[in-house]
Every structure is written in C-alpha cells, then in structure tokens.
C-alpha cells in the first residue's frame, strides 16, 4: 500500500512543497515450530531497525498460529482464518514448521499441511534459493573466497513429484506409487522467471557471464526431456543470456567442484529441493540459506532450514537465513510495487549481514562461532544503524 503525503512550507519557511511516498505493507507472520519463533523474532527486529533509518517504509506485522504444535492440540495445522489472512497480506514471513514426532495419519509430517497449502493455494510457483558464500563462514570447500560462490536456484514449486502429495496410492501394503507432473505452463513460468532473474544479476563469479543452467534428467525420462524442450523454447527470447545444461546427478558433483561457474539454475520441484540443500552445505550451513516462494501475486519468505527442535529455546539457532529471507521479502515488495525505499531496505539488511560476518566476531555454532541467536540479531541491527 502506498500513501502520498504532501508537505507544505509551514514547518520551515524555505521548504518547498513536495511529495513523499510512504510504503506501508501488511506482513503476516507465521513463526511455527521449534526454532521458528526465535529466528523470526530476530528477523522482525532487523526489519524494524531498517524502518527506523528509512522512515518512509512501514511494515505492520501480525502474528498468526499455524504449526505442528497447533495440529497436536486441535487437529488443524492452519486454520481457515489464518490462510485467509495470509491471502490478504502483502507478504508472508514464515519461520520453521513441523516436529518429527507429530505426524499425519498417513505417516507424513504436518509441515506439509501448511507450506504446501500455501504454495499450491496461492500459486507460489517460483522457489528462489540463493547460494552465496559470505566472509569468515566455516564451510567444507577448499580455497574459496567470499563471493566466489554466488548463484540462485529457481525451483519449480507446485508441480513435479510433489504435485502427487496426498494423491499417491498404496496397494495391498505391497505397491506404492506417486506420479510426477510437468506441464508446459508451469515449466514456461519458472524458466521465464529464471531468465528474468538472470537479467538482474551480474553474471557468474567465474567469468561474469549471465547464464541459466537447466537441471534435469532428460537423458532417461521423457518428462525431463519435455522440461528441457520447453526451456529451450523460452530461452530463445533471451539471446543475451547463455544457455547451459546439467543432468541432476552431474550437477551435484559440479556444485562441489565448480560452484563459481553458476549464475541462475532452474529445476523441477524435487531436483530443486535436493540441490538447494547441497548448495547450502557448500556455503557453510542451512542457517545461511534464505528462500522465497513467490508467484505473480503472492510471496512467502522463509529460511530454508527446518525447525531443529533439539536446539529450540537454547539460543543456538542461526538467525541469518531468516534475516536474509526478510531482505528478500523487501526486495520482492520493492520490485512488485516499484518501491525504491523497499529495495534500499533490502540492500541495507544484506550489507549489514555482510559486515557482521566480515568482522569475524559474532557467528553461531553452525558456521564456526559461539555467538547466541539474539547477539547476532543485535549485531545486524547495529550495522544497519551504522549504514544510515
């Protein structure tokens, strides 16, 4: 929502009348289970801090309950009124959902009742998974410098094998089936999104070339050959961006051996899910893995990691994935609404995270430090104040 406020010259005689645009967004917050509430607290704190230095930006946060814990208590994971509130919000800020001991009658985790309902119901077809190496983070690859790994995985979010969720069959407790679904419409949408994203970026760290890598298994399965065919057709509209291809098994090798080669990667749902987690491992931790699930109208932003119940409430969780997901939320709102203030706020948060890590003082255990969750959030807030 945009508000236009006209300032007259009553405050300062020399001040000319001008138009100030105030960006006001309603954010639905779903903290969830396990470490979800504590990391989302830090993310909201950081966004409020950036609002203090950019007063033209206003985010109104409303927290709702949707979780495995709620399901255990009531038999409902996401009430209809919560879903409706998410549908009406400008964006959804999502924590971590699910607890391994709380499951549906079919044996699957409750988290899917929430995240898949939102993804499929709101057509959040583009799963955006940045893979970026920050300074001083403990990571498993040798001789990598900050910025040498910097690519984005575009995961098709509402088709593929996961489209069968709840629709597969088990016959006589002997045979089980799930069907992968790949459509022209869905593939065109995610591939186009990937190429449009590549236009925004500076290219791969290795050579600066803008490229989109199609990850599939087209050498074996017709459905993936179709995925690649549609990719090629969409790519024709972007001659300035290099085409690239990888079979998914080879991709898992190359993500480790030559991650600097990649710029934007596009894949079917399950393949995108798997290579996203691998990519996060190469840059230190799932705690460094923000994500966005977006469509043409709606957007949901969450760290890519799970609820980590074994460390919940202990102050050990890395909040940076949640904080960076908040940055992605502001970037998406800025692009969607042509709002430079929201775009600037997004850049402030990412730069603040970079500066905190560059000082090599406050890192959580997963990336080689001993800092507490709240300490890291406070440090990011302090850097935002410095940037202002």
BELUR-V524534 format. One record per residue. RES is the residue in three letters. PHI is phi in degrees with one decimal (NA if undefined). PSI is psi in radians with two decimals (* if undefined). OMEGA is omega as a letter, one per 30 degrees, with the letter a starting at -180 (none if undefined). Layout:
res=(RES/RES)
phi=(PHI/PHI)
psi=(PSI/PSI)
omega=(OMEGA/OMEGA)
This chain:
res=(UNK/UNK/UNK/UNK/UNK/UNK/UNK/UNK/UNK/UNK/UNK/UNK/UNK/UNK/UNK/UNK/UNK/UNK/UNK/UNK/UNK/UNK/UNK/UNK/UNK/UNK/UNK/UNK/UNK/UNK/UNK/UNK/UNK/UNK/UNK/UNK/UNK/UNK/UNK/UNK/UNK/UNK/UNK/UNK/UNK/UNK/UNK/UNK/UNK/UNK/UNK/UNK/UNK/UNK/UNK/UNK/UNK/UNK/UNK/UNK/UNK/UNK/UNK/UNK/UNK/UNK/UNK/UNK/UNK/UNK/UNK/UNK/UNK/UNK/UNK/UNK/UNK/UNK/UNK/UNK/UNK/UNK/UNK/UNK/UNK/UNK/UNK/UNK/UNK/UNK/UNK/UNK/UNK/UNK/UNK/UNK/UNK/UNK/UNK/UNK/UNK/UNK/UNK/UNK/UNK/UNK/UNK/UNK/UNK/UNK/UNK/UNK/UNK/UNK/UNK/UNK/UNK/UNK/UNK/UNK/UNK/UNK/UNK/UNK/UNK/UNK/UNK/UNK/UNK/UNK/UNK/UNK/UNK/UNK/UNK/UNK/UNK/UNK/UNK/UNK/UNK/UNK/UNK/UNK/UNK/UNK/UNK/UNK/UNK/UNK/UNK/UNK/UNK/UNK/UNK/UNK/UNK/UNK/UNK/UNK/UNK/UNK/UNK/UNK/UNK/UNK/UNK/UNK/UNK/UNK/UNK/UNK/UNK/UNK/UNK/UNK/UNK/UNK/UNK/UNK/UNK/UNK/UNK/UNK/UNK/UNK/UNK/UNK/UNK/UNK/UNK/UNK/UNK/UNK/UNK/UNK/UNK/UNK/UNK/UNK/UNK/UNK/UNK/UNK/UNK/UNK/UNK/UNK/UNK/UNK/UNK/UNK/UNK/UNK/UNK/UNK/UNK/UNK/UNK/UNK/UNK/UNK/UNK/UNK/UNK/UNK/UNK/UNK/UNK/UNK/UNK/UNK/UNK/UNK/UNK/UNK/UNK/UNK/UNK/UNK/UNK/UNK/UNK/UNK/UNK/UNK/UNK/UNK/UNK/UNK/UNK/UNK/UNK/UNK/UNK/UNK/UNK/UNK/UNK/UNK/UNK/UNK/UNK/UNK/UNK/UNK/UNK/UNK/UNK/UNK/UNK/UNK/UNK/UNK/UNK/UNK/UNK/UNK/UNK/UNK/UNK/UNK/UNK/UNK/UNK/UNK/UNK/UNK/UNK/UNK/UNK/UNK/UNK/UNK/UNK/UNK/UNK/UNK/UNK/UNK/UNK/UNK/UNK/UNK/UNK/UNK/UNK/UNK/UNK/UNK/UNK/UNK/UNK/UNK/UNK/UNK/UNK/UNK/UNK/UNK/UNK/UNK/UNK/UNK/UNK/UNK/UNK/UNK/UNK/UNK/UNK/UNK/UNK/UNK/UNK/UNK/UNK/UNK/UNK/UNK/UNK/UNK/UNK/UNK/UNK/UNK/UNK/UNK/UNK/UNK/UNK/UNK/UNK/UNK/UNK/UNK/UNK/UNK/UNK/UNK/UNK/UNK/UNK/UNK/UNK/UNK/UNK/UNK/UNK/UNK/UNK/UNK/UNK/UNK/UNK/UNK/UNK/UNK/UNK/UNK/UNK/UNK/UNK/UNK/UNK/UNK/UNK/UNK)
phi=(NA/-116.2/-119.9/-103.3/-116.5/-93.0/-100.6/-83.6/-104.9/-78.1/-81.3/-129.0/-53.8/-86.2/-77.4/-80.1/-64.8/-144.2/-108.0/-109.3/-97.9/-104.4/-94.3/-124.7/-126.7/-95.3/-111.2/-85.7/-108.0/-119.6/-65.7/85.9/-113.1/55.5/-80.0/-51.7/-59.9/-73.8/-77.2/-67.4/-56.2/-69.7/-63.5/-65.0/-59.5/-68.0/-64.6/-64.8/-66.0/-71.4/-63.8/-65.4/-96.2/-127.4/-63.7/-71.8/-100.4/-130.4/-114.9/-99.9/-97.6/-126.2/-94.1/-127.5/-97.7/-152.2/-172.9/-65.7/-61.2/-64.1/-61.7/-63.0/-86.0/-124.1/84.6/-128.2/-84.6/-137.3/-61.4/-59.2/-67.5/-72.7/-58.1/-60.9/-65.1/-64.6/-66.1/-85.5/-72.0/-75.0/-162.8/-117.3/-108.2/-118.5/-87.1/-138.6/-119.4/105.1/-135.4/-60.4/-85.1/-106.4/-131.9/-77.2/-56.1/-83.3/94.6/-84.4/-76.0/-68.7/-51.9/-63.1/-60.3/-92.7/-67.2/-73.3/-62.6/-70.2/-61.3/-76.7/-67.7/-99.4/53.6/-86.0/-77.7/-108.5/-93.3/-102.5/-127.2/-70.5/-122.0/-140.5/-93.2/-99.6/-64.4/66.2/-73.8/-73.8/-142.0/-84.2/-85.4/-89.6/57.6/-109.7/-104.8/-52.9/89.0/-73.5/-116.1/-160.3/-140.2/-128.3/-95.9/-102.2/-100.1/-64.2/-107.0/-126.9/-127.3/64.6/-67.2/-71.4/-65.4/-84.9/-55.5/83.4/-116.9/-72.5/-127.3/-122.9/-108.0/54.1/55.1/-131.0/-129.0/-125.8/-139.5/-135.8/-114.6/-83.6/-121.0/-126.8/-111.7/-63.1/-59.8/-64.8/-68.5/-58.5/-64.8/-73.8/-68.3/-61.3/-60.0/-63.7/-67.7/-63.8/-65.3/-61.2/-62.4/-78.1/-89.8/-96.4/95.2/-74.0/-57.6/-64.8/-138.1/73.7/-82.6/-78.3/-145.8/-121.2/-97.6/-90.7/-104.4/-157.0/-134.3/-72.1/-77.7/-122.7/-113.1/-61.7/-61.5/-80.0/-63.3/-65.7/-56.6/-67.7/-59.4/-66.4/-54.9/-62.6/-65.9/-66.7/-61.6/-60.9/-81.3/-129.5/-64.1/-80.1/-111.4/-73.0/-85.2/-150.5/-139.0/-154.1/-71.6/-61.7/-67.2/-68.1/-60.9/-64.0/-73.7/-69.5/-62.3/-89.7/-82.6/-142.9/-63.6/-68.4/-76.8/-94.9/-119.1/-129.9/-121.9/-123.1/-152.9/-62.3/-52.7/-68.0/-60.5/-62.4/-62.1/-68.2/-70.9/-66.1/-67.4/-61.3/-58.5/-60.6/-62.7/-72.6/-109.4/121.8/-176.2/-64.2/-69.9/-110.3/-117.4/-77.0/-159.4/-140.1/-117.6/-131.7/-130.8/-74.3/-122.2/-114.0/-146.9/-124.9/-130.0/-156.3/-65.4/-78.5/-82.8/-89.9/-84.5/43.0/-62.3/-69.1/-114.9/-61.2/79.2/-99.3/73.2/-101.9/-68.9/-82.0/-87.3/-67.4/-62.9/-67.5/-64.0/-69.4/-65.3/-62.7/-62.7/-63.3/-61.7/-67.3/-62.6/-63.8/-62.3/-64.1/-67.2/-65.3/-109.3/52.0/-112.8/-66.1/-64.3/-64.1/-63.2/-64.9/-61.4/-60.4/-65.6/-58.9/-66.0/-64.7/-64.7/-64.2/-61.1/-58.7/-68.8/-61.4/-70.2/-64.1/-76.7/58.2/-116.4/-120.0/-134.5/-78.1/-59.6/-65.6/-118.8/100.7/-123.1/-130.4/-69.9/-89.9/-53.6/-66.6/-60.8/-66.5/-60.2/-63.0/-65.2/-65.3/-59.5/-62.9/-67.6/-63.7/-61.5/-64.2/-64.7/-68.1)
psi=(2.43/2.37/2.28/2.13/2.13/2.15/2.10/-2.96/0.54/-0.44/-0.84/2.14/-0.60/-0.07/2.13/2.67/2.27/2.92/2.15/2.26/2.13/2.20/2.10/2.16/2.43/2.06/2.12/2.16/2.16/1.60/-0.71/-2.44/2.97/-2.17/-0.05/-0.92/-0.69/-0.59/-0.61/-0.60/-0.74/-0.67/-0.77/-0.69/-0.72/-0.74/-0.67/-0.60/-0.69/-0.50/-0.58/-0.54/-0.22/1.34/-0.21/-0.23/2.22/2.08/2.14/2.00/2.27/2.17/2.37/2.68/2.13/2.09/2.92/-0.61/-0.74/-0.71/-0.74/-0.53/-0.61/-0.26/0.07/2.21/-0.68/1.84/2.70/-0.66/-0.50/-0.77/-0.77/-0.70/-0.66/-0.69/-0.56/-0.33/2.79/-0.47/2.80/2.19/2.04/2.36/-1.95/2.37/2.53/2.56/2.30/-0.48/-0.16/1.94/2.80/2.88/-0.49/0.04/-0.15/2.83/2.67/-0.47/-0.62/-0.52/-0.51/-1.03/-0.70/-0.59/-0.72/-0.77/-0.86/-0.69/-0.64/0.09/0.94/1.30/-0.31/1.95/1.97/2.08/1.62/2.43/1.88/2.35/2.10/2.89/2.49/0.08/2.37/2.15/2.79/-0.25/2.62/2.54/0.75/2.43/2.71/2.32/-0.22/-0.34/2.00/1.51/2.97/2.26/2.19/1.88/2.14/2.26/-0.26/0.17/-2.53/-2.70/-0.55/-0.24/-0.29/-0.04/2.18/-0.12/0.01/3.04/2.51/2.09/2.07/0.49/0.55/-0.62/2.32/2.53/2.49/2.54/2.29/2.38/2.09/2.09/2.77/-0.79/-0.86/-0.70/-0.75/-0.72/-0.80/-0.62/-0.74/-0.73/-0.71/-0.77/-0.68/-0.66/-0.71/-0.57/-0.52/-0.42/3.02/0.13/3.12/2.53/-0.55/-0.81/0.04/0.11/2.40/2.12/2.65/2.11/2.16/2.06/2.19/-2.95/0.90/-0.22/-0.19/-0.76/2.35/-0.63/-0.65/-0.50/-0.65/-0.74/-0.79/-0.67/-0.81/-0.68/-0.83/-0.67/-0.75/-0.69/-0.43/-0.44/-0.04/1.12/-0.35/-0.14/2.29/2.39/2.58/2.70/2.59/2.30/2.54/-0.62/-0.71/-0.59/-0.68/-0.50/-0.84/-0.47/-0.48/-0.72/-0.64/0.98/-0.40/-0.21/-0.35/2.54/-1.18/2.37/2.35/2.41/2.78/2.89/-1.05/-0.74/-0.73/-0.65/-0.82/-0.86/-0.38/-0.77/-0.67/-0.79/-0.74/-0.68/-0.59/-0.31/0.30/-0.78/2.71/-0.35/-0.12/0.35/1.56/2.93/2.86/2.44/1.93/2.74/-2.79/-0.38/-0.66/2.77/2.37/2.36/2.22/2.65/2.58/-0.16/3.04/-2.89/-0.21/1.03/-0.39/-0.36/0.09/2.36/0.03/-0.05/0.38/-0.23/2.51/2.04/-0.02/-0.61/-0.70/-0.73/-0.76/-0.52/-0.63/-0.66/-0.73/-0.64/-0.78/-0.64/-0.79/-0.77/-0.68/-0.78/-0.74/-0.61/0.17/0.85/1.75/-0.53/-0.78/-0.68/-0.72/-0.71/-0.70/-0.79/-0.66/-0.78/-0.80/-0.71/-0.66/-0.73/-0.78/-0.76/-0.64/-0.81/-0.58/-0.50/-0.28/0.69/-0.74/1.69/2.52/2.99/-0.62/-0.37/0.40/0.22/-2.90/0.15/2.70/2.80/-0.89/-0.62/-0.73/-0.77/-0.74/-0.66/-0.69/-0.72/-0.75/-0.72/-0.59/-0.72/-0.70/-0.69/-0.55/*)
omega=(a/l/l/a/l/l/l/a/a/a/l/a/a/a/l/l/a/a/l/l/l/l/l/a/l/a/l/a/l/a/l/a/l/a/a/a/a/l/l/l/a/l/l/l/a/l/l/l/a/l/a/a/l/a/l/a/l/l/l/a/l/a/l/l/l/a/l/l/l/l/l/a/a/a/l/a/l/l/a/a/l/l/l/l/l/a/a/a/l/l/l/l/a/a/l/a/l/l/a/a/l/a/l/l/a/l/l/a/a/a/a/l/a/a/a/l/l/a/a/a/a/l/l/a/a/l/a/a/l/l/a/l/l/a/l/l/l/a/a/a/a/l/l/l/l/a/l/l/a/l/a/l/l/a/l/a/a/l/l/a/a/l/l/a/a/a/l/a/l/a/l/a/a/a/l/a/l/a/l/a/l/a/l/a/a/a/l/a/a/l/l/l/l/l/l/l/l/l/a/a/a/a/a/l/a/a/l/a/l/l/l/a/l/l/a/l/a/l/a/a/a/a/l/l/l/l/a/l/l/l/a/a/l/a/a/l/a/a/a/a/a/l/l/a/l/l/a/l/l/a/l/l/a/l/l/a/a/a/a/a/a/a/l/a/l/a/l/a/a/l/l/l/a/a/l/l/l/l/l/l/a/l/l/a/l/l/l/a/l/l/l/l/a/l/a/a/a/l/l/a/a/l/a/a/a/a/l/a/a/l/a/l/a/l/a/a/l/a/a/l/l/l/l/l/l/l/l/l/l/l/l/l/l/l/a/a/a/a/a/l/l/l/l/l/l/a/l/a/a/l/l/l/a/a/l/a/l/l/l/a/a/l/l/a/a/a/l/a/a/a/l/a/a/l/a/l/l/a/l/l/a/l/l/l/l/a/a/none)
